[in-house]
Amino acid sequence: MPAAVPRSAWAARMSSAKFSANRSHRSQRRGQARTTSSVAKDLAAFVEWVNTECQHRGRTDLIPDDGRGHLTTSRFRRTLAWFIRRRPRGLIAASIQYAHLHTRMLQGYAGTYESGFPDEYAFEDWLYRLENLAEDEQALSQGEHVSGPAADAYRYRVTAAGREFAGRVLTSDRQARDLLGNQLLQIHHGMGMTCVLNPQTAACPLRGAVDDPTVTPDTDDCRPQCVNLARTDRDIAHVEQQARHLAEIVADSLAPPIRHAREQHELTRLKQIIEAHEKGRGQQ
């Protein structure tokens, strides 16, 4: 286990790095756009700083040289798209960072479509959905049970998407954006639930217009009565974890009555979901 860097030493190095970066831009007018060359220099300095810190702390997870030259803004944007799409709450963080609503940010990064960022994000979205579909197809082939009103639609889309998109080669990022509107790809996994999206019947507030090919559901605001809802065994595992946590709270005799009643109601709902899922096992 490598020794931790003393807080004073860490703060000193951070202050030094910030001072050097700020001094190089001190002559810039407030609000002036950065040039691509200056941003590229900052990216190179950041990589150097990270690798230096890793060496100081005895870590091996450095940022390696991939043999494709220096990092540039176009390559960094692809990394940004990866994090926005794949990390928890990535879209929310991006919306806050760029002061856009979800659809505004995706449809016009920096206010213009010429930036190409929507297409880069679409390509990452395309790859992410295909990876999820591959996992879903494998789980189904291994006997995973699916329940809920959209269970049949889920099984059909996963199976059909495997046939439709296996081996598909894209020659441009914009092709990925066009393909995202394909109904077979409208499967969105959330916390303890899966949305088999049909925008016309979705009960949640949609992110984007109904006729927008990039429209997505708000899986954080899933409505229990929605006909687009499905639950896999993986979803139920998460629901069971929630139920165990709530059971501990409900068992606390010192919990305030209002909280106890609220958590008991939610625990009952989760148990009903689990029971309904298990009841249908073997009948599909």
N, C-alpha and C positions, 0 to 999 in steps of 0.2 A: 504494500500500500504506500504510494508516494506521499511524502510529507506535504502538508498544505502550505501554501505560500502565506507568510505572515501578512496580516491585514495591512500593516503599514507599508510593506514592500509592494503589495498589490496596488494599494492606493497611489503610491509614488509612480509606479509604471503607468497606471491608467492616466494619472494627471499629466505625465510627460507626453503620452501618446495624444491626449486631447489637446495639449498645448501646441504640439507640433502641427496637428491637423488644423487647428483654429488659426495659427499664425499664417499658414499658407493661403488661407482664404480671407485674411483680414482686410485686404484691399478691395474685396468685392462689395458692390453695392447691395444693400438689403433687398431681397426679392429677385436678384439677378439669377437667371438659370445657369446651372453648372454645365460645363462643356463635357462631351463624351471622353475626351482625353484626361481631364482632371478626375472624372469619376473612375476611369480605368486605373489611374495612379492610386486612388484611394482603395480600390479593390485589391491591388497588389500589396499595398501597405497593410491592409487588413489581414490578408493571407500570411504575410510575414510576421505580423504581430501574433496571430493565433499559433503559428508553428513555433515561434519563440516561447510563448507561454507553455505550450505542450512540452517543449524540451526542458524548461525550468521545472515543471511539475512532474517530469518523468512519465508523461503520457505518450502513447503510440498513435493516437487517432489524429494525426496531422492532416492538413489539407494537401493532398499529393499533387504533383505536376502530372497532368494527364497527357502531356506531349502535344497539346493542340495550341500552344502559345499562351499568352497572357489572357487573364480574364477581361472581358469587355462587357459593356452594358447590355448588349444583346444576349450574351450567354448568361449574365446575371439575372436577366428578366425571366429566363426559362427556369432558373432556380427559384425565383420568387413565385412563379406560377405553381411549381411543385409544392412549395410550402403552403400556399394559399389553399390548394385543393386537398392536400393530404393531412395536414395537421389539424388537430381539434380546434374548432372555432376559427379556422383560417380565413374564411370569408368575412366573418365579423371583424377580425383584426384588419383585414385589407380595407373594408369599408370605412373603419375609423381612421386608418392611416391616410387614406386618399380622399376623405371627406365626401364619399359618394355613397349612395344607396347601392344595394347588391347589384341590381341590373345595370345601373349607370356605370358602376366600376367595371363590370365585365364587358359591357357593350362599347365602352369608349375610354380606355385607360388614358389618362392625361387629357381627356376631352376629345380625342381624335381617333378615328378608326385606323388612320394611316400608321399609328404607332405599332400596330400588329399585335399588341398584347392580348386582345381578346382571342385571337387565333392561337397564340401560344398557350393561353390558359385552356382553350378548348382541346388542344392536343393532350395536355396533361389530364384533363377531365376524361377524354376518350381512353387513354391508357389506364387510368384508375378504374373506370367502369369495366373495362375488359378484364382487368385483374380480379375484380370482385366477381364478375360473371364466371370466370374460370374456377374460383373458389366455390361459388354457389353450385356450379355444375358438378364438381367433384363431390360436394357434400350430398347432393341429390343421388348421385350414382352409388354412394355408400349408405343410402337408406335414410337420409335425414327427413324427418317429418315436418310438414308445413301445415299450419292451421290458419284460420281467419277467413274472412269473406273473399279475399283476393288470392287464396292459396292456389287455386287452379290456374289463374292467370300468371302467377309467379312461376309455377312449374313449366308452363308453356313457353314463357318468354326466355327463361334460362336455357331450356333445351334448344329452342329455335335460334337463339342468339349464338349458341355454340356452333351451330351449322352455318349460320349466316356470316359470321365474322372471323371464323378460324382461318388464319393465314392471310387475312386481308392486309394489303399493302397500301399505305397512304403516301402520296407524293407531295402533299402540302399540308400545312397546318389548317388551312381553311376547309379542306375536305373533312377534317375531323369535326369542325364546328357544324358542317352540314349534316354529318352522320349522327350527331348527338340528338337530332330530332326523331330518329328512328324509334318507334314505339317499343321495340324489343330491348332497348337500352334504358328504358324508364323504370329502373329498379334502384331504389335509394334506401340504404341501410341507416337506421338510426339507433338510438339507445333502447334496446329491448323490443324493437319493432322493425318492420320492413315495409316501405311504401312501394306498391306496384302502381305507379302513377298513371291516372287518367285525369288530365286537367279539368275535364268537363264535370267530373263527379267528386273531385277532391273537396274535403271538408275544411282543410286548413287554408290559411292565407298563402297563396302561391307567391313565389319569388319570380316576378316577371309576368308578362301578359299571357293569357290562356293560349293564344295562337303563336306565341314565341317558341321556336324550337329549342331554346336553351332554358325554358321555364323549369323550375325545380320546386319541390314541396318544402314546406317548413317543418322538417322532421322534429324540431324542438317544440313544436306546437301541434303535435299529432292529436287528432280528435278520436276518441274511442269508438265512435259510431261510424267512422269513415269506411266506405266500401272498398277503398284502395289498400286496406290494411291486411298484412300477412305477418305471421310469426314463425320463424324457423326454430329448430332446436337450439341454435346458437343464441337467438333472441330470448328464448325461454330461460336459458342459463343465466342471462343477465337479469331477467325478471325474478328468478329465484334468489339471486343475490340481493336484490332490492327487498324482497319479502323477508329474508333473514335479518336484514338490517332493521326493518320496521318492526319485526317481532321483538327484537331486543328493546326497542324504544317503548313499545306497547307494554312490555313486561315490567317496565320501570314504575314502581308504585309511587314514586315521587314526582312523576311527570305531571304538569298542569292538566286539569281536566279537558280544557279546550284542545290542547295539543294531543292528548291521549285519544280523544274522539276523532280528530282529524286523521291521525296516523292509523287508527283502527279501521276507519272507513277505507283508506287507501290499501291497507293490508288485505282487507276482504276482497277488494277489487282485483288485486294481484293474484290472490289465491284462485279466484274464479277464472282468470286468464290461464293459469297453469293447469287447472282441472279440465277446462275445455280443450286445451291443447292435448293433454294426455288421453282424454276420452276419445279423440278422433284418431289416435295412433293405430295403425294397422287397417284403417278403413279407407285410406286413400288409394 
